[in-house]
């Protein structure tokens, strides 16, 4: 292995200056075992060891390291728990995206090997960070996740009842069929009552949080859409510009170019939640009289196809919410007109 030059090197994904750290630690954590690999700033070969999974022992080891320490862990079901447990023991924790860590799939695979590869990828600045935070908005993220699971299960139950009724036709219902239908009806009743409780909780959040208040006012968003946007984004500053945000929302495609030749476009990895929110908001907004509908009519007047115009409105709404989340300012639909008048004066 050759030394990696770190002077002035930054992580490509999140602007972390790797040269600030003395210790680079990769951790592969499982229910019974933890593998820890460490590289120093001037080191060439990582030091690696395994121990039974014990959080207090891990904290003691990390606190005992001299100099600034950065730790990386792959995103798993226990990643957020580890993030909260270790944040006071090190200077930086980077929860990384396992989908991007192709090197871990190469060659033999053990906990020790995975920890070493994570350590090497960390020091080289090749990891993609998965956003984690410890503020109250993470509670909102869990609430939205539970709501989405509830809706998915509820829709599945509604579909099962519909299929049961359609399949019966004019035949006489048996006692078994009646039992099935009764259980489905109970499930639907519980689903609708619980869904209403969640939506009341969302409205409570919208009245309490400043960013949710201004998102709630946008045509087509509503309380559920506002909560989903903020719970998914949390901090808009983690997106360098609007183009990155639109890509994360799945509202733009990435062009494939090689040798000055285009090979078409592909969809990026995106948030299905945000894409659904903005697509739905566009459909709702163009049904009324508002600035988004004006933009939609303008595009149609220019000869843009209906489906492309709807997609453009969805991107327009996404750009608007992105700016609001970054600035914290309320939406002003015709601000550009005011600016033009000021320039004329």
DRENNU-498422 format. One record per residue (C-alpha): residue in three letters; y, x, z. Coordinates in steps of 0.5 Angstrom, whole numbers, padded with zeros to 4 digits, always signed. Layout:
N
AlaYXZ;...
END
This chain:
345
Unk+0000+0000+0000;Unk+0007+0002-0002;Unk+0013+0002+0003;Unk+0018-0004+0001;Unk+0025-0002+0001;Unk+0029-0007+0005;Unk+0036-0005+0005;Unk+0040-0011+0004;Unk+0034-0015+0002;Unk+0035-0022+0003;Unk+0029-0028+0003;Unk+0030-0031-0004;Unk+0029-0038-0001;Unk+0033-0038+0005;Unk+0038-0033+0005;Unk+0035-0029+0011;Unk+0037-0022+0011;Unk+0030-0018+0013;Unk+0033-0012+0014;Unk+0036-0014+0021;Unk+0029-0015+0024;Unk+0025-0009+0027;Unk+0018-0013+0027;Unk+0015-0018+0022;Unk+0009-0022+0025;Unk+0004-0026+0021;Unk+0000-0031+0025;Unk-0006-0035+0023;Unk-0007-0040+0029;Unk-0013-0045+0029;Unk-0016-0049+0035;Unk-0020-0043+0038;Unk-0017-0037+0035;Unk-0011-0034+0033;Unk-0010-0028+0029;Unk-0004-0024+0029;Unk-0001-0018+0024;Unk+0005-0014+0025;Unk+0009-0010+0021;Unk+0015-0006+0023;Unk+0021-0004+0019;Unk+0019+0003+0017;Unk+0011+0001+0018;Unk+0006+0002+0012;Unk+0000-0001+0015;Unk+0000-0008+0019;Unk-0003-0008+0026;Unk-0008-0014+0027;Unk-0012-0017+0032;Unk-0015-0023+0034;Unk-0015-0027+0041;Unk-0017-0034+0043;Unk-0012-0039+0042;Unk-0007-0038+0048;Unk+0000-0040+0047;Unk+0002-0036+0054;Unk-0001-0030+0052;Unk+0002-0030+0045;Unk+0009-0031+0048;Unk+0008-0025+0052;Unk+0006-0021+0046;Unk+0012-0023+0042;Unk+0017-0022+0048;Unk+0014-0015+0049;Unk+0016-0013+0042;Unk+0022-0008+0042;Unk+0028-0010+0037;Unk+0029-0017+0033;Unk+0023-0020+0031;Unk+0021-0025+0026;Unk+0015-0029+0026;Unk+0012-0033+0020;Unk+0007-0039+0021;Unk+0004-0043+0015;Unk+0006-0051+0015;Unk+0000-0055+0019;Unk-0001-0060+0024;Unk+0001-0056+0029;Unk+0006-0052+0026;Unk+0012-0056+0029;Unk+0009-0055+0036;Unk+0008-0048+0035;Unk+0016-0048+0033;Unk+0018-0051+0039;Unk+0014-0047+0043;Unk+0016-0040+0040;Unk+0023-0041+0039;Unk+0025-0038+0045;Unk+0020-0032+0045;Unk+0023-0029+0038;Unk+0029-0029+0034;Unk+0027-0033+0028;Unk+0021-0037+0026;Unk+0020-0038+0019;Unk+0015-0044+0018;Unk+0012-0043+0010;Unk+0010-0047+0005;Unk+0002-0046+0004;Unk+0002-0049-0003;Unk+0006-0043-0005;Unk+0002-0037-0002;Unk-0002-0036-0008;Unk-0004-0029-0005;Unk-0008-0032+0001;Unk-0013-0035-0004;Unk-0014-0028-0007;Unk-0021-0024-0005;Unk-0024-0025+0002;Unk-0021-0030+0007;Unk-0022-0029+0014;Unk-0016-0031+0020;Unk-0015-0023+0020;Unk-0014-0022+0013;Unk-0009-0029+0012;Unk-0005-0026+0018;Unk-0004-0019+0014;Unk-0002-0023+0008;Unk+0003-0027+0011;Unk+0006-0021+0015;Unk+0006-0017+0008;Unk+0009-0024+0004;Unk+0014-0024+0010;Unk+0017-0017+0009;Unk+0017-0018+0002;Unk+0021-0024+0002;Unk+0016-0028-0002;Unk+0015-0034+0003;Unk+0018-0041+0002;Unk+0021-0044+0008;Unk+0019-0051+0010;Unk+0025-0054+0014;Unk+0024-0055+0022;Unk+0029-0057+0027;Unk+0029-0059+0034;Unk+0035-0064+0034;Unk+0034-0071+0035;Unk+0034-0072+0028;Unk+0027-0070+0028;Unk+0025-0076+0032;Unk+0028-0080+0026;Unk+0024-0076+0022;Unk+0017-0078+0026;Unk+0020-0085+0026;Unk+0021-0086+0018;Unk+0014-0083+0017;Unk+0010-0088+0022;Unk+0014-0093+0018;Unk+0012-0091+0011;Unk+0005-0091+0014;Unk+0006-0098+0017;Unk+0008-0101+0010;Unk+0002-0097+0006;Unk-0003-0100+0011;Unk+0001-0107+0011;Unk+0001-0107+0003;Unk-0006-0105+0003;Unk-0008-0111+0008;Unk-0004-0116+0003;Unk-0007-0114-0003;Unk-0014-0115+0000;Unk-0012-0122+0002;Unk-0010-0123-0005;Unk-0016-0121-0008;Unk-0020-0125-0003;Unk-0017-0131-0005;Unk-0017-0130-0012;Unk-0024-0128-0012;Unk-0026-0135-0008;Unk-0024-0139-0014;Unk-0026-0146-0013;Unk-0033-0144-0009;Unk-0034-0147-0002;Unk-0032-0142+0003;Unk-0037-0139+0008;Unk-0037-0138+0015;Unk-0037-0130+0014;Unk-0031-0131+0009;Unk-0027-0135+0014;Unk-0028-0129+0019;Unk-0025-0124+0014;Unk-0019-0128+0012;Unk-0018-0130+0019;Unk-0018-0122+0021;Unk-0013-0121+0015;Unk-0008-0126+0017;Unk-0008-0123+0024;Unk-0007-0116+0021;Unk-0001-0119+0016;Unk+0002-0122+0022;Unk+0002-0116+0026;Unk+0004-0112+0021;Unk+0010-0116+0019;Unk+0012-0117+0027;Unk+0012-0109+0027;Unk+0016-0108+0021;Unk+0021-0112+0023;Unk+0022-0108+0030;Unk+0022-0102+0026;Unk+0028-0104+0022;Unk+0032-0107+0028;Unk+0031-0099+0030;Unk+0033-0097+0024;Unk+0040-0101+0024;Unk+0041-0099+0031;Unk+0041-0091+0029;Unk+0045-0093+0023;Unk+0050-0096+0028;Unk+0050-0090+0033;Unk+0050-0084+0028;Unk+0056-0082+0024;Unk+0052-0080+0017;Unk+0048-0086+0017;Unk+0054-0090+0018;Unk+0057-0088+0012;Unk+0051-0088+0008;Unk+0049-0095+0010;Unk+0056-0097+0006;Unk+0054-0094-0001;Unk+0051-0100-0005;Unk+0044-0100-0006;Unk+0042-0096+0000;Unk+0042-0100+0006;Unk+0040-0099+0013;Unk+0032-0097+0011;Unk+0035-0092+0005;Unk+0040-0089+0009;Unk+0035-0087+0015;Unk+0030-0085+0010;Unk+0035-0080+0006;Unk+0038-0077+0013;Unk+0031-0076+0016;Unk+0028-0073+0010;Unk+0034-0068+0009;Unk+0037-0067+0016;Unk+0042-0062+0014;Unk+0044-0062+0007;Unk+0047-0055+0007;Unk+0040-0052+0006;Unk+0041-0054-0001;Unk+0045-0049-0005;Unk+0048-0054-0009;Unk+0047-0061-0012;Unk+0042-0058-0018;Unk+0037-0056-0012;Unk+0038-0063-0009;Unk+0037-0067-0015;Unk+0031-0063-0016;Unk+0028-0064-0009;Unk+0029-0071-0011;Unk+0025-0071-0017;Unk+0031-0074-0021;Unk+0031-0068-0026;Unk+0026-0064-0030;Unk+0025-0056-0030;Unk+0025-0053-0037;Unk+0020-0048-0039;Unk+0022-0042-0043;Unk+0019-0036-0045;Unk+0021-0031-0051;Unk+0027-0035-0052;Unk+0023-0041-0054;Unk+0022-0048-0050;Unk+0016-0050-0048;Unk+0018-0057-0046;Unk+0020-0059-0039;Unk+0016-0060-0032;Unk+0017-0064-0026;Unk+0018-0060-0020;Unk+0015-0061-0013;Unk+0019-0066-0010;Unk+0020-0071-0004;Unk+0017-0078-0007;Unk+0021-0081-0001;Unk+0028-0079-0004;Unk+0026-0081-0011;Unk+0024-0088-0009;Unk+0030-0089-0005;Unk+0035-0087-0011;Unk+0031-0091-0016;Unk+0031-0097-0012;Unk+0038-0096-0010;Unk+0040-0095-0017;Unk+0036-0102-0019;Unk+0040-0106-0013;Unk+0047-0103-0015;Unk+0047-0105-0022;Unk+0045-0112-0021;Unk+0052-0113-0017;Unk+0059-0111-0019;Unk+0061-0104-0016;Unk+0063-0097-0019;Unk+0055-0095-0020;Unk+0055-0102-0024;Unk+0061-0099-0028;Unk+0058-0093-0029;Unk+0052-0096-0032;Unk+0056-0101-0037;Unk+0060-0095-0039;Unk+0053-0091-0041;Unk+0050-0097-0044;Unk+0057-0097-0048;Unk+0056-0090-0051;Unk+0049-0092-0053;Unk+0045-0089-0048;Unk+0038-0092-0047;Unk+0037-0097-0041;Unk+0032-0093-0038;Unk+0036-0087-0039;Unk+0042-0090-0036;Unk+0038-0093-0030;Unk+0036-0085-0029;Unk+0043-0083-0029;Unk+0046-0088-0024;Unk+0040-0086-0019;Unk+0043-0078-0020;Unk+0050-0081-0019;Unk+0048-0084-0013;Unk+0044-0078-0010;Unk+0050-0073-0012;Unk+0054-0078-0008;Unk+0050-0078-0002;Unk+0049-0070-0002;Unk+0057-0069-0002;Unk+0057-0074+0004;Unk+0052-0071+0008;Unk+0055-0064+0007;Unk+0062-0066+0008;Unk+0061-0072+0013;Unk+0066-0076+0009;Unk+0066-0083+0007;Unk+0065-0085+0000;Unk+0071-0086-0004;Unk+0069-0089-0011;Unk+0075-0088-0015;Unk+0078-0081-0011;Unk+0078-0078-0018;Unk+0083-0083-0020;Unk+0088-0081-0014;Unk+0087-0074-0016;Unk+0090-0075-0023;Unk+0096-0079-0021;Unk+0098-0074-0016;Unk+0097-0068-0022;Unk+0102-0073-0026;Unk+0107-0073-0021;
END
